[in-house]
Amino acid sequence: MREKQIRCPNCAYRPRLGDHWSCVPRCGTLFDTFATGGRCPGCGHLWLETQCPACARWSPHEDWYVDPQADRVMVPARADASPGLPLTP
């Protein structure tokens, strides 16, 4: 299996080590949404959309995962979540 890449589907921003998102308005936990697949480690809420720290646009979390050779989504769609807000370094 090829290694997937993570990038904003709107502006191609690639998250950096240290980029964190906040589980707001739920529990307020700061976390790396890509390390957890969009699930908050504080309350377990699954966020279906992710906001880009570079362009501030929202997109489905699974659309951030692409196959660099086929440029296609690599993560299956999820169903029980809502957007979260990023904190940028």
C-alpha positions in Angstrom: 0.0 0.0 0.0 1.3 3.4 -0.9 1.8 6.1 1.8 -1.0 8.6 1.9 -0.4 12.3 2.0 -2.4 14.8 4.0 -3.2 18.2 2.5 -6.0 20.7 2.3 -8.3 19.9 -0.7 -8.8 23.6 -1.2 -5.3 25.2 -1.1 -3.0 22.1 -0.8 -1.6 23.2 2.6 0.1 20.3 4.3 -0.3 20.2 8.1 2.9 20.6 10.1 4.0 19.0 13.3 2.6 21.3 15.9 -0.7 22.2 14.1 -3.5 21.5 16.5 -7.3 21.8 16.4 -9.6 22.5 19.3 -12.7 20.5 20.1 -15.0 23.6 20.3 -17.8 24.0 21.4 -17.6 20.5 22.9 -14.8 19.7 25.5 -12.1 22.2 24.4 -9.3 19.6 24.0 -6.4 20.5 21.7 -5.3 17.7 19.4 -3.8 16.8 16.1 -6.9 15.9 14.1 -4.8 13.8 11.6 -3.1 11.8 14.3 -6.5 10.7 15.6 -8.5 10.4 12.3 -10.7 13.4 13.4 -11.7 11.9 16.7 -11.2 14.1 19.8 -9.2 12.3 22.4 -10.9 14.2 25.2 -14.5 13.4 24.6 -14.4 11.0 21.7 -16.4 13.2 19.3 -15.7 12.5 15.7 -15.3 15.6 13.5 -16.4 15.1 9.9 -15.1 18.4 8.7 -11.7 20.1 9.2 -10.9 23.7 8.8 -7.6 24.6 7.2 -5.2 26.7 9.2 -3.9 28.3 6.0 -7.0 29.2 4.0 -9.6 28.9 6.8 -12.0 26.9 4.5 -13.9 23.8 5.8 -13.8 20.5 4.0 -14.7 16.9 4.8 -11.9 15.4 6.9 -11.6 12.4 4.6 -10.9 14.7 1.6 -7.6 15.7 3.2 -6.1 12.1 2.8 -4.9 11.5 -0.8 -2.9 8.9 -2.6 0.0 10.9 -4.1 0.0 8.8 -7.3 -3.7 8.5 -7.9 -4.7 11.8 -6.1 -7.7 10.1 -4.6 -9.2 9.9 -1.2 -7.7 7.2 1.0 -9.9 7.3 4.2 -13.5 6.1 4.2 -16.3 8.5 4.9 -17.6 8.9 8.4 -21.0 9.7 9.7 -21.5 11.1 13.2 -19.7 14.3 13.5 -19.5 18.1 13.1 -16.9 20.7 12.3 -14.2 21.7 14.8 -12.1 24.9 15.0 -8.3 24.9 14.4 -5.7 26.6 16.5 -2.8 27.7 14.4 0.7 27.9 15.9 
